[in-house]
Amino acid sequence: MIFQTPPSNPSDALSWLYEQALVMVGKLGLREEVIPSRHSHMHGTLSGEAITLHTHRFMGSVFRSLSLAYIRTQHTRQLCSLTLIGLPTAKSLLPIVAMELRALSGTLSLLAVDLFPTDERVYLAQAVPILQTLRERSALCSVPRKRSALGHSATSPLALLCAAVPQQEGQLMQAVAHFLQQVTALAELSHNSCSDPERSDLAWQAQCAWLRCEHTNQKESSAMSLMFGEAAAQRYLQDVLFQAPHSQESGPTRQ
């Protein structure tokens, strides 16, 4: 089903936003990387219901990797989560794009959207206006959530952490879709051309620190372990979603 505007049903709203993320992938000309089926299609359970975690990973432009993942119930085919992690190349100096949405029990219970800085100047000049616009557009259709909802994830000061106001899921999805459009425009105008080795090295160190923080996020790890088992969850989080390569130039490795 194709919606011209975001639907209010939380699961359908996530499906609509997933399509918007694919538009971003297409505009940036990213290519999909094949990942092992044990990671691309993970089967588990959520509240006694069979689920499948689908993951796609893309590369190209100013992204060394962009992972797009969603969980769908096997019986009802409803989306109950959507995650996007965009890890930029160090020489682009761009922020990390992080987006997580959860639709449980008929509500959009968690939305976390952020541009985490890897370079202070680029963050202040380019990312802050995008995040401020997102917060303004979502103000009337969201309820703030505490940062503890994400465990120990690293977030920027302007990260949007909220739940949707009931019946306002569509308006909130519009705000996030606009965010993705602005991020796409930023990426299209950016280049892997930083000529200052020290500055790009600092950007790389900032990204690695963010990844290490995600590796130690016990709240995320515990939630994934309950759904897919501890061993499978750890492999997925460390080797796929938050994989850190050995050098600035290398991309994700196949596991």
Secondary structure, DSSP 8 states (H G I E B T S, - for coil): ---SS--SSHHHHHHHHHHHHHHHHHHTT-EEE---HHHHEEEEEETTEEEEEEEEEEEETTEEEEEEEEEEETTT--EEEEEEEEEE-GGG---EEEEEEEEETTEEEEEEEEEE-SSHHHIIIIIHHHHHHHHHHHGGGEEE--GGGGTT----TT-EEEEE-TT-HHHHHHHHHHHHHHHHHHHHH--S----HHHHHHHHHHHHHHHHHHHT-HHHHHHHHHHH-HHHHHHHIIIIIT---SSSS------
